[in-house]
Amino acid sequence: MSELHKLTARAAVDLLRRGEVTPLEMIDAAAQRIEATDGEVGALPILCLDRARDHARRIMASKPSKEEASPWLAGLPIAVKDLVEVAGVRTTWGSPIFADHIPQHSDTLVEILERKGAVVIAKTNTPELGHGGTTFNEVFGHTRNPWNTSR
């Protein structure tokens, strides 16, 4: 299972639903890949892995009845843009003005995704306040192209 980071979302959800991999294993695989690559790329400046693992454990502990379907995303790790609030996770909107902002509540988008079985593991870098065609801000700097980090 060392290649979990290469799966499509659909393939990962299929494995999660069949119980061939756990949400915690998916988080660990994502964390290893982030650690190996993001120092040079700078795409995921805010990690919330402890929060993600807590959420994954809740998903794993819940046993839907046969009448209930398992959550659509079944524990799939995701990242959301640093323009979307996640309760207890730093949200900067890429702006020094909000560099230390930690929201009490999650955006409705995050609440819905998590209710459907997504597990937020990180926040992705953004141009300041979402304005711009490339990802640069004074809080986290540039995000590089993963295929050519000189760009």
MIDOSE-1310 file (N, C-alpha, C; in nm, 2 decimals, decimal comma, always signed):
residues 151
msel	+0,08/-0,12/+0,00/+0,00/+0,00/+0,00/+0,09/+0,13/+0,00; +0,21/+0,12/-0,04/+0,30/+0,23/-0,04/+0,27/+0,33/-0,15; +0,18/+0,29/-0,24/+0,14/+0,37/-0,36/+0,01/+0,44/-0,34; -0,05/+0,45/-0,22/-0,18/+0,50/-0,20/-0,19/+0,64/-0,25
hklt	-0,09/+0,72/-0,25/-0,09/+0,86/-0,29/-0,11/+0,87/-0,45; -0,10/+0,76/-0,52/-0,11/+0,76/-0,66/-0,26/+0,73/-0,71; -0,34/+0,69/-0,61/-0,48/+0,65/-0,65/-0,56/+0,77/-0,69; -0,66/+0,75/-0,78/-0,76/+0,85/-0,80/-0,85/+0,85/-0,68
araa	-0,93/+0,96/-0,67/-1,02/+0,97/-0,56/-1,12/+0,85/-0,56; -1,17/+0,82/-0,68/-1,27/+0,71/-0,69/-1,21/+0,58/-0,65; -1,08/+0,55/-0,69/-1,02/+0,42/-0,65/-1,00/+0,42/-0,50; -0,95/+0,53/-0,44/-0,93/+0,53/-0,30/-1,06/+0,51/-0,22
vdll	-1,17/+0,57/-0,27/-1,30/+0,55/-0,20/-1,34/+0,41/-0,21; -1,32/+0,35/-0,33/-1,36/+0,21/-0,34/-1,28/+0,12/-0,24; -1,15/+0,14/-0,23/-1,08/+0,07/-0,13/-1,12/+0,09/+0,01; -1,15/+0,22/+0,04/-1,20/+0,26/+0,18/-1,33/+0,19/+0,21
rrge	-1,42/+0,19/+0,11/-1,56/+0,13/+0,13/-1,55/-0,02/+0,15; -1,46/-0,08/+0,08/-1,44/-0,23/+0,09/-1,36/-0,27/+0,21; -1,31/-0,17/+0,28/-1,23/-0,20/+0,40/-1,09/-0,25/+0,37; -1,04/-0,24/+0,25/-0,91/-0,28/+0,21/-0,80/-0,19/+0,26
vtpl	-0,84/-0,06/+0,30/-0,75/+0,04/+0,35/-0,84/+0,12/+0,45; -0,78/+0,17/+0,55/-0,85/+0,25/+0,65/-0,82/+0,40/+0,62; -0,91/+0,49/+0,67/-0,89/+0,63/+0,66/-0,75/+0,67/+0,72; -0,72/+0,61/+0,83/-0,59/+0,64/+0,90/-0,47/+0,60/+0,81
emid	-0,48/+0,49/+0,74/-0,37/+0,45/+0,64/-0,36/+0,55/+0,53; -0,48/+0,60/+0,48/-0,48/+0,70/+0,37/-0,42/+0,83/+0,42; -0,45/+0,87/+0,54/-0,39/+0,99/+0,60/-0,24/+0,98/+0,61; -0,19/+0,86/+0,67/-0,05/+0,84/+0,68/+0,02/+0,84/+0,55
aaaq	-0,04/+0,78/+0,44/+0,02/+0,79/+0,31/+0,03/+0,93/+0,26; -0,08/+1,01/+0,28/-0,08/+1,14/+0,23/+0,03/+1,23/+0,31; +0,04/+1,20/+0,44/+0,13/+1,28/+0,52/+0,28/+1,25/+0,48; +0,31/+1,12/+0,45/+0,44/+1,08/+0,40/+0,47/+1,15/+0,27
riea	+0,37/+1,16/+0,18/+0,40/+1,22/+0,05/+0,42/+1,37/+0,06; +0,34/+1,43/+0,15/+0,35/+1,57/+0,17/+0,49/+1,60/+0,23; +0,53/+1,52/+0,33/+0,66/+1,54/+0,39/+0,78/+1,53/+0,28; +0,76/+1,43/+0,19/+0,86/+1,41/+0,09/+0,87/+1,51/-0,02
tdge	+0,76/+1,58/-0,05/+0,75/+1,67/-0,16/+0,72/+1,81/-0,14; +0,65/+1,84/-0,03/+0,59/+1,98/-0,02/+0,70/+2,08/+0,02; +0,81/+2,04/+0,07/+0,91/+2,14/+0,11/+0,96/+2,22/-0,02; +0,96/+2,15/-0,13/+1,00/+2,22/-0,25/+0,88/+2,28/-0,33
vgal	+0,77/+2,22/-0,31/+0,65/+2,27/-0,39/+0,58/+2,38/-0,32; +0,56/+2,37/-0,19/+0,49/+2,47/-0,11/+0,34/+2,48/-0,13; +0,28/+2,37/-0,17/+0,13/+2,37/-0,20/+0,05/+2,36/-0,07; +0,10/+2,30/+0,03/+0,01/+2,27/+0,15/+0,08/+2,33/+0,28
pilc	+0,07/+2,46/+0,29/+0,14/+2,52/+0,41/+0,08/+2,50/+0,54; -0,05/+2,46/+0,54/-0,12/+2,44/+0,67/-0,17/+2,29/+0,68; -0,11/+2,22/+0,77/-0,15/+2,08/+0,79/-0,24/+2,07/+0,92; -0,33/+1,98/+0,91/-0,42/+1,95/+1,03/-0,44/+1,80/+1,05
ldra	-0,32/+1,74/+1,06/-0,32/+1,59/+1,06/-0,38/+1,53/+1,19; -0,36/+1,59/+1,30/-0,42/+1,54/+1,43/-0,57/+1,55/+1,42; -0,62/+1,67/+1,37/-0,77/+1,69/+1,36/-0,82/+1,58/+1,26; -0,75/+1,56/+1,15/-0,79/+1,46/+1,05/-0,79/+1,32/+1,11
rdha	-0,69/+1,28/+1,19/-0,69/+1,15/+1,25/-0,81/+1,13/+1,35; -0,84/+1,24/+1,42/-0,95/+1,23/+1,51/-1,08/+1,21/+1,43; -1,10/+1,28/+1,32/-1,22/+1,26/+1,24/-1,22/+1,12/+1,18; -1,10/+1,07/+1,13/-1,10/+0,94/+1,07/-1,14/+0,83/+1,17
rrim	-1,09/+0,85/+1,30/-1,13/+0,75/+1,40/-1,28/+0,75/+1,43; -1,34/+0,87/+1,42/-1,49/+0,88/+1,44/-1,56/+0,81/+1,32; -1,51/+0,83/+1,20/-1,57/+0,76/+1,08/-1,55/+0,61/+1,10; -1,43/+0,56/+1,14/-1,41/+0,42/+1,15/-1,50/+0,36/+1,27
askp	-1,53/+0,44/+1,37/-1,60/+0,39/+1,48/-1,75/+0,38/+1,45; -1,80/+0,46/+1,36/-1,94/+0,46/+1,32/-1,97/+0,34/+1,24; -2,07/+0,27/+1,27/-2,11/+0,16/+1,20/-2,25/+0,18/+1,14; -2,26/+0,22/+1,01/-2,40/+0,25/+0,96/-2,48/+0,12/+0,95
skee	-2,61/+0,13/+0,98/-2,69/+0,01/+0,97/-2,70/-0,03/+0,82; -2,76/-0,15/+0,80/-2,77/-0,20/+0,66/-2,86/-0,10/+0,58; -2,95/-0,04/+0,64/-3,04/+0,05/+0,57/-2,97/+0,19/+0,54; -2,87/+0,22/+0,61/-2,79/+0,34/+0,59/-2,68/+0,31/+0,49
aspw	-2,65/+0,40/+0,41/-2,53/+0,39/+0,32/-2,41/+0,45/+0,40; -2,29/+0,39/+0,38/-2,18/+0,45/+0,44/-2,16/+0,59/+0,38; -2,09/+0,68/+0,45/-2,07/+0,81/+0,39/-2,00/+0,80/+0,25; -2,05/+0,89/+0,16/-2,01/+0,88/+0,02/-1,85/+0,87/+0,01
lagl	-1,78/+0,95/+0,08/-1,64/+0,96/+0,06/-1,56/+0,87/+0,15; -1,62/+0,80/+0,25/-1,57/+0,69/+0,33/-1,44/+0,71/+0,40; -1,40/+0,84/+0,42/-1,27/+0,87/+0,49/-1,16/+0,92/+0,40; -1,20/+0,96/+0,28/-1,11/+1,01/+0,18/-1,04/+1,14/+0,23
piav	-0,90/+1,14/+0,24/-0,83/+1,26/+0,28/-0,84/+1,37/+0,16; -0,87/+1,49/+0,20/-0,87/+1,60/+0,11/-0,80/+1,72/+0,16; -0,77/+1,82/+0,08/-0,72/+1,95/+0,12/-0,82/+2,05/+0,07; -0,83/+2,16/+0,14/-0,92/+2,27/+0,10/-0,84/+2,39/+0,09
kdlv	-0,88/+2,48/+0,00/-0,81/+2,61/-0,02/-0,81/+2,69/+0,11; -0,70/+2,76/+0,13/-0,69/+2,85/+0,25/-0,78/+2,97/+0,24; -0,89/+2,96/+0,17/-0,99/+3,06/+0,16/-1,12/+3,01/+0,23; -1,11/+2,88/+0,28/-1,23/+2,82/+0,34/-1,19/+2,79/+0,49
evag	-1,28/+2,83/+0,58/-1,26/+2,81/+0,72/-1,28/+2,66/+0,76; -1,19/+2,61/+0,84/-1,20/+2,48/+0,90/-1,18/+2,50/+1,05; -1,28/+2,46/+1,13/-1,28/+2,49/+1,28/-1,15/+2,44/+1,34; -1,09/+2,53/+1,41/-0,97/+2,50/+1,49/-0,84/+2,50/+1,40
vrtt	-0,85/+2,53/+1,27/-0,74/+2,52/+1,18/-0,71/+2,66/+1,13; -0,59/+2,70/+1,13/-0,54/+2,84/+1,09/-0,60/+2,86/+0,95; -0,66/+2,98/+0,93/-0,71/+3,02/+0,80/-0,66/+3,17/+0,78; -0,58/+3,18/+0,67/-0,51/+3,31/+0,65/-0,57/+3,39/+0,53
wgsp	-0,64/+3,32/+0,44/-0,68/+3,38/+0,32/-0,55/+3,44/+0,24; -0,43/+3,39/+0,28/-0,31/+3,43/+0,21/-0,27/+3,57/+0,25; -0,33/+3,63/+0,35/-0,30/+3,77/+0,39/-0,24/+3,78/+0,52; -0,13/+3,87/+0,53/-0,07/+3,89/+0,66/-0,17/+3,95/+0,76
ifad	-0,27/+4,01/+0,72/-0,37/+4,07/+0,81/-0,44/+3,96/+0,89; -0,46/+3,84/+0,83/-0,52/+3,72/+0,89/-0,43/+3,61/+0,92; -0,30/+3,64/+0,93/-0,20/+3,53/+0,94/-0,22/+3,44/+1,07; -0,28/+3,49/+1,17/-0,30/+3,42/+1,29/-0,44/+3,38/+1,32
hipq	-0,53/+3,39/+1,22/-0,67/+3,37/+1,24/-0,70/+3,22/+1,26; -0,77/+3,18/+1,36/-0,81/+3,04/+1,38/-0,96/+3,05/+1,41; -1,04/+3,00/+1,31/-1,19/+3,01/+1,32/-1,24/+2,91/+1,43; -1,35/+2,94/+1,48/-1,42/+2,85/+1,58/-1,51/+2,75/+1,51
hsdt	-1,56/+2,79/+1,39/-1,65/+2,71/+1,31/-1,60/+2,68/+1,17; -1,64/+2,57/+1,11/-1,61/+2,54/+0,97/-1,71/+2,61/+0,88; -1,66/+2,64/+0,76/-1,75/+2,68/+0,65/-1,85/+2,57/+0,62; -1,96/+2,61/+0,57/-2,07/+2,51/+0,54/-2,01/+2,41/+0,44
lvei	-1,93/+2,45/+0,34/-1,87/+2,35/+0,25/-1,79/+2,24/+0,32; -1,71/+2,28/+0,42/-1,63/+2,18/+0,49/-1,73/+2,09/+0,58; -1,83/+2,15/+0,64/-1,92/+2,07/+0,72/-1,99/+1,96/+0,63; -2,03/+2,00/+0,51/-2,10/+1,91/+0,42/-2,00/+1,80/+0,38
lerk	-1,88/+1,84/+0,34/-1,78/+1,74/+0,29/-1,75/+1,64/+0,41; -1,73/+1,69/+0,53/-1,70/+1,60/+0,64/-1,82/+1,51/+0,67; -1,94/+1,57/+0,66/-2,05/+1,48/+0,69/-2,06/+1,37/+0,59; -2,02/+1,40/+0,47/-2,02/+1,30/+0,36/-1,90/+1,20/+0,36
gavv	-1,81/+1,22/+0,46/-1,70/+1,13/+0,48/-1,56/+1,17/+0,44; -1,55/+1,30/+0,39/-1,42/+1,36/+0,36/-1,34/+1,38/+0,49; -1,21/+1,38/+0,48/-1,13/+1,41/+0,60/-1,03/+1,52/+0,56; -1,05/+1,64/+0,61/-0,96/+1,75/+0,58/-0,82/+1,73/+0,64
iakt	-0,72/+1,72/+0,56/-0,58/+1,70/+0,62/-0,50/+1,82/+0,60; -0,54/+1,92/+0,52/-0,45/+2,03/+0,49/-0,53/+2,14/+0,43; -0,46/+2,26/+0,43/-0,51/+2,38/+0,36/-0,41/+2,41/+0,25; -0,46/+2,44/+0,13/-0,37/+2,47/+0,01/-0,34/+2,62/+0,01
ntpe	-0,23/+2,65/-0,04/-0,18/+2,79/-0,05/-0,28/+2,86/-0,15; -0,28/+2,99/-0,14/-0,37/+3,08/-0,22/-0,31/+3,21/-0,25; -0,34/+3,27/-0,36/-0,30/+3,42/-0,37/-0,37/+3,49/-0,26; -0,32/+3,61/-0,22/-0,38/+3,69/-0,12/-0,53/+3,71/-0,15
lghg	-0,62/+3,67/-0,06/-0,76/+3,69/-0,06/-0,82/+3,62/-0,19; -0,74/+3,53/-0,25/-0,79/+3,46/-0,37/-0,78/+3,54/-0,50; -0,71/+3,66/-0,49/-0,70/+3,74/-0,61/-0,56/+3,71/-0,67; -0,56/+3,67/-0,80/-0,44/+3,65/-0,87/-0,44/+3,52/-0,95
gttf	-0,36/+3,52/-1,05/-0,35/+3,40/-1,14/-0,24/+3,30/-1,10; -0,15/+3,34/-1,01/-0,05/+3,25/-0,96/-0,06/+3,25/-0,81; -0,01/+3,14/-0,75/-0,02/+3,13/-0,60/+0,11/+3,19/-0,54; +0,09/+3,31/-0,49/+0,19/+3,37/-0,41/+0,12/+3,46/-0,31
nevf	+0,17/+3,46/-0,19/+0,13/+3,55/-0,09/+0,24/+3,58/+0,01; +0,23/+3,68/+0,09/+0,34/+3,72/+0,19/+0,34/+3,63/+0,31; +0,24/+3,55/+0,33/+0,23/+3,46/+0,44/+0,32/+3,34/+0,42; +0,29/+3,27/+0,30/+0,35/+3,14/+0,27/+0,44/+3,14/+0,15
ghtr	+0,45/+3,25/+0,07/+0,54/+3,26/-0,04/+0,47/+3,19/-0,16; +0,56/+3,14/-0,25/+0,52/+3,08/-0,38/+0,48/+2,94/-0,37; +0,39/+2,89/-0,45/+0,37/+2,75/-0,47/+0,43/+2,72/-0,60; +0,51/+2,62/-0,61/+0,58/+2,58/-0,73/+0,51/+2,48/-0,81
npwn	+0,53/+2,47/-0,94/+0,48/+2,36/-1,02/+0,54/+2,23/-0,98; +0,46/+2,13/-0,94/+0,53/+2,00/-0,90/+0,60/+1,93/-1,01; +0,57/+1,96/-1,13/+0,64/+1,89/-1,24/+0,77/+1,97/-1,29; +0,77/+2,10/-1,25/+0,89/+2,18/-1,28/+0,90/+2,29/-1,18
tsr	+0,97/+2,26/-1,07/+0,97/+2,35/-0,96/+1,05/+2,48/-0,98; +1,10/+2,50/-1,10/+1,16/+2,63/-1,14/+1,05/+2,73/-1,18; +0,93/+2,68/-1,19/+0,81/+2,76/-1,23/+0,71/+2,77/-1,12
